[in-house]
Amino acid sequence: MSKLYDFDNLSDRHIDSARKWDETIVATKFPNHRKDFIPLWIADMDFKAAPEIRKSLVEMAENGAYGYTYATARWYESVINWYKKRHRINIPKEWLTLGYGTVPNMHVLVQAFLDEEDAILLNTPIYGPFAYAAEHNNRKVIKIPLIKDDRIYNMDMVSIEKAFKEDKPKAIFFCNPHNPSGRIWQMSEMTQLAELCKKYKVLLVSDEVHSEHIISGTFNSALALDEKYLQNLIVLTSPNKAFNLGGLKLSYSIIPNEKIRETLKDQYLKNSITSPNVPGQIAMITAYESCLEWLIQCEDYIRINLEITEEYINQYFNGWELMAMDSSYLPWVDISSSGKSMHEIATRMADDAGVIVGVGDDYVADAEGFLRLNLGTSHVIITEAMERMRKTWATMEKE
């Protein structure tokens, strides 16, 4: 019988100085928030890391040496075996490069492959740091809105090709699964996109950090594309979202094309990205070697939180609609039919309900009228948050 993990007994997020629970940070967004607030915004979970990870970090800490290290043979093996076991994909060791985090990797990538005034293309709404990586390095951003069809997004391939042809971006930052909606892209869609990238010589950069929390369906990695598309591909990923390791600041790239891979490594050297984070590498290895069952049970736990949330929204929140969420623990909520603005709702939820939610401002463009929630916490807290929000929304509807 599998070991049962405890997701009800949460970490004390004040000990680790979690941003999402910090009152002074919350106050910068919502100065009049309730003091007993429940944070359902920043994308990390309140669950304790898997006990196997905690044990390995304690052993590392008690050893007492925290000096410079390197990407070990065991790290390579752990990633290769994880992809084979979890995703049925074989990855040669030489495709892997360890880095300091997916967002920092995007900045390095922009510096390596785009000259100033070159552009990247984004399908919006999308994770804000994708755009920051370009803009903070004096590169341009081309925004192509996704098409909302009922409760899912689709890519506008006609507009993407037009932009490739006319605006000539050097790269597309593609989010798979999509952040913020949690949409898993199908192989047919990715093949169509990859064909356009190949035709117009646009580098396909696939961020797959949300690929491990699968709520419905099967994840399709860009690494499963036909061989002819792999030579134009960079995959950026990490176990950080899956196992709640974001603060350890470690991730990696998977790059089949040697020339592209070496160009990125050269930029790492220019930016002095060399020795990896000691606890980060140990935690990553342990997660990949020993924590699959923890992840599966975590997914099951989050599904129940999603069921609680869906039941409340469908029953009590007129004008709110949950986008279909295939992956992650971060529901994307369309409130455009509610008669209230996202900022008005978010402020009232913070001030009256004491529930802190995310707003569409954080997702580059085409996210006006959306809220984001975070289900990475206990059933008790999710139920309490939804009950508070229900009461506040009932009052708002009457106004």
Disulfide bonds with the S-S distance in Angstrom:
none
